[in-house]
């Protein structure tokens, strides 16, 4: 019999935070988005309650994104990749962020480990089932916390770099409050995204309606 992890430690199921996202596309156009973000493992919903630049609420569940305006009217519904299960928030709540969840992925295994100053750099390589589609993932840890992440494609080219900084201990969880991501696009261009979190709360019990935002049938 396999016993649930919650029997051996705290079961974390919710997180919320104030957030800001600064993005710059390949043309240098910049955008700022601010608001609150909510994630609940039990409902499987990731909710962005956006205050700027326009009042909107985005709800992501499974492979669907729902957008509501300030009057709570549905203004858009579209399919998206299933990001909630592998989202930053789910990894944090499951205490899997330090390996970006790869330790629980059957299709990835460690192919190399090296030291560089105070960093432990681990290369995770895809198995035969997916190595024609995906490439290595290189993870840098400092003091057993995720510091950097490099994602490569099957040809060995870097497609994304991410850094995780300014950790805070919240409810027994190590949570980075600043995330920087650089994506490399075809033609040599780059996009930049910097996400900052403030006022992080774990296992909040006071906003049930927000965490389980009602969706149209």
C-alpha positions as CSV (number, residue, x, y, z in Angstrom):
1,X,0.0,0.0,0.0
2,X,1.3,3.5,-0.9
3,X,0.7,6.0,1.8
4,X,-0.1,9.6,0.9
5,X,2.6,12.2,1.4
6,X,0.4,14.1,3.8
7,X,0.8,11.4,6.4
8,X,4.5,12.3,6.6
9,X,4.3,16.0,6.7
10,X,2.2,19.1,6.1
11,X,-0.3,19.0,3.2
12,X,-0.3,22.4,1.5
13,X,-3.2,23.1,-0.8
14,X,-3.5,26.8,-1.4
15,X,-1.3,29.8,-2.1
16,X,-2.1,33.4,-2.9
17,X,0.0,36.5,-3.5
18,X,0.1,40.0,-5.0
19,X,2.0,39.8,-8.2
20,X,3.5,42.0,-10.9
21,X,4.7,40.8,-14.3
22,X,6.9,42.9,-16.5
23,X,7.4,41.6,-20.1
24,X,9.4,42.7,-23.1
25,X,8.8,41.1,-26.5
26,X,11.3,40.6,-29.4
27,X,10.5,44.1,-30.7
28,X,11.2,45.7,-27.3
29,X,7.6,46.5,-26.5
30,X,7.0,46.4,-22.8
31,X,4.0,45.5,-20.8
32,X,3.1,45.5,-17.1
33,X,0.4,43.4,-15.4
34,X,-0.5,43.6,-11.7
35,X,-3.0,42.0,-9.4
36,X,-3.5,39.0,-7.2
37,X,-3.0,35.3,-8.0
38,X,-4.7,32.4,-6.4
39,X,-4.0,28.7,-6.7
40,X,-5.9,25.7,-5.2
41,X,-4.7,22.2,-5.7
42,X,-8.1,20.7,-4.8
43,X,-10.1,22.7,-7.4
44,X,-7.2,22.6,-9.9
45,X,-7.8,26.3,-10.7
46,X,-5.2,29.0,-11.2
47,X,-6.8,32.5,-10.9
48,X,-5.3,35.8,-11.9
49,X,-7.4,38.7,-10.5
50,X,-5.9,41.5,-12.6
51,X,-6.1,45.1,-11.4
52,X,-3.8,46.7,-14.0
53,X,-3.9,47.6,-16.9
54,X,-7.6,46.6,-16.9
55,X,-9.8,44.9,-14.4
56,X,-10.2,41.3,-15.5
57,X,-10.2,37.8,-14.0
58,X,-8.5,34.9,-15.7
59,X,-9.3,31.4,-14.6
60,X,-7.2,28.5,-15.9
61,X,-8.3,24.9,-15.3
62,X,-7.1,21.8,-17.1
63,X,-6.7,22.9,-20.7
64,X,-9.1,25.9,-20.7
65,X,-8.6,29.6,-20.0
66,X,-11.6,31.7,-19.1
67,X,-11.5,35.5,-19.1
68,X,-14.0,37.6,-17.3
69,X,-14.4,41.4,-17.4
70,X,-15.0,43.7,-14.4
71,X,-18.7,42.9,-14.5
72,X,-17.9,39.1,-14.2
73,X,-19.1,38.6,-17.8
74,X,-17.3,35.9,-19.8
75,X,-15.4,37.6,-22.6
76,X,-13.2,34.8,-23.8
77,X,-12.8,31.1,-23.6
78,X,-10.0,29.2,-25.3
79,X,-7.8,26.1,-25.0
80,X,-4.3,26.3,-23.5
81,X,-1.6,23.8,-22.5
82,X,-2.3,22.0,-19.2
83,X,-0.1,24.3,-17.1
84,X,-1.8,24.1,-13.6
85,X,-0.4,20.6,-12.7
86,X,3.2,21.7,-13.6
87,X,2.8,25.3,-12.5
88,X,5.2,27.2,-10.3
89,X,2.5,27.2,-7.6
90,X,1.9,23.5,-7.6
91,X,5.6,22.8,-7.5
92,X,5.9,25.1,-4.5
93,X,3.0,23.5,-2.6
94,X,4.3,20.0,-3.3
95,X,7.8,21.0,-2.2
96,X,9.1,19.9,-5.7
97,X,10.5,23.3,-6.9
98,X,14.1,22.5,-6.1
99,X,14.2,19.9,-9.0
100,X,11.4,21.6,-11.0
101,X,9.3,18.5,-10.5
102,X,11.7,16.3,-12.6
103,X,12.4,13.9,-9.8
104,X,8.8,12.6,-10.2
105,X,8.9,12.5,-14.0
106,X,9.4,9.0,-15.4
107,X,10.7,10.3,-18.7
108,X,13.7,12.2,-17.2
109,X,16.7,11.0,-15.4
110,X,20.0,12.5,-14.1
111,X,22.8,12.3,-16.6
112,X,25.4,14.5,-15.0
113,X,26.2,16.3,-11.8
114,X,28.9,18.9,-11.3
115,X,30.0,21.7,-8.9
116,X,30.6,25.3,-9.8
117,X,31.5,27.5,-6.9
118,X,28.5,27.2,-4.5
119,X,26.2,25.7,-7.1
120,X,25.2,22.1,-7.7
121,X,24.5,21.8,-11.4
122,X,22.4,18.8,-12.4
123,X,21.6,17.7,-16.0
124,X,18.3,15.9,-16.5
125,X,18.0,14.1,-19.8
126,X,14.9,12.8,-21.5
127,X,14.4,9.1,-22.1
128,X,14.0,7.4,-25.5
129,X,10.2,8.0,-25.5
130,X,10.5,11.8,-25.8
131,X,14.2,12.6,-26.6
132,X,13.3,13.4,-30.3
133,X,10.9,16.1,-29.0
134,X,12.5,17.4,-25.8
135,X,16.1,18.1,-24.8
136,X,18.1,18.3,-21.5
137,X,17.0,20.4,-18.6
138,X,19.9,21.8,-16.5
139,X,19.1,22.8,-13.0
140,X,21.4,24.9,-10.7
141,X,20.8,24.6,-6.9
142,X,22.3,26.8,-4.2
143,X,21.9,25.7,-0.6
144,X,19.4,23.0,-1.8
145,X,17.2,25.7,-3.4
146,X,16.5,26.1,-7.1
147,X,18.6,29.0,-8.4
148,X,18.5,28.6,-12.2
149,X,17.0,26.5,-14.9
150,X,18.0,26.0,-18.6
151,X,15.7,24.2,-21.0
152,X,17.1,22.9,-24.3
153,X,15.3,21.4,-27.3
154,X,16.1,18.1,-28.9
155,X,18.9,19.6,-31.0
156,X,20.6,20.9,-27.9
157,X,19.8,24.5,-28.4
158,X,18.8,26.6,-25.4
159,X,15.1,27.7,-25.7
160,X,14.6,29.1,-22.2
161,X,16.6,30.4,-19.1
162,X,15.0,31.0,-15.8
163,X,16.3,32.3,-12.4
164,X,14.7,32.1,-9.0
165,X,15.7,34.7,-6.4
166,X,14.9,36.4,-3.1
167,X,13.6,33.3,-1.3
168,X,11.3,33.7,1.8
169,X,10.3,31.1,4.3
170,X,6.5,31.1,4.4
171,X,4.6,28.5,6.4
172,X,7.6,26.1,6.3
173,X,8.0,26.5,2.5
174,X,10.9,28.1,0.7
175,X,9.4,30.4,-1.9
176,X,11.3,32.6,-4.4
177,X,9.7,36.0,-4.8
178,X,11.4,37.0,-8.0
179,X,11.4,34.9,-11.2
180,X,13.2,36.0,-14.4
181,X,12.6,34.1,-17.6
182,X,14.4,34.7,-21.0
183,X,12.9,32.8,-24.0
184,X,15.0,32.4,-27.2
185,X,12.8,32.6,-30.3
186,X,13.5,31.7,-34.0
187,X,15.6,34.2,-35.8
188,X,17.8,35.0,-32.7
189,X,15.3,37.2,-30.8
190,X,14.6,37.1,-27.1
191,X,11.6,37.8,-24.8
192,X,12.0,38.7,-21.2
193,X,9.6,38.2,-18.3
194,X,10.1,39.3,-14.7
195,X,7.6,38.2,-12.1
196,X,7.6,39.4,-8.5
197,X,5.4,38.2,-5.6
198,X,4.5,40.0,-2.4
199,X,2.2,39.3,0.6
200,X,2.3,35.5,0.0
201,X,-0.2,33.5,2.0
202,X,-0.2,29.7,2.2
203,X,-3.4,27.7,3.0
204,X,-5.6,30.8,3.3
205,X,-9.2,29.8,4.4
206,X,-10.9,33.1,4.0
207,X,-11.5,33.5,0.2
208,X,-13.1,30.1,-0.8
209,X,-15.2,31.7,-3.5
210,X,-12.1,33.2,-5.2
211,X,-10.1,29.9,-5.1
212,X,-13.0,28.0,-6.6
213,X,-14.2,30.6,-9.0
214,X,-17.4,29.5,-10.6
215,X,-17.1,28.7,-14.3
216,X,-19.8,28.5,-17.0
217,X,-21.2,25.1,-17.8
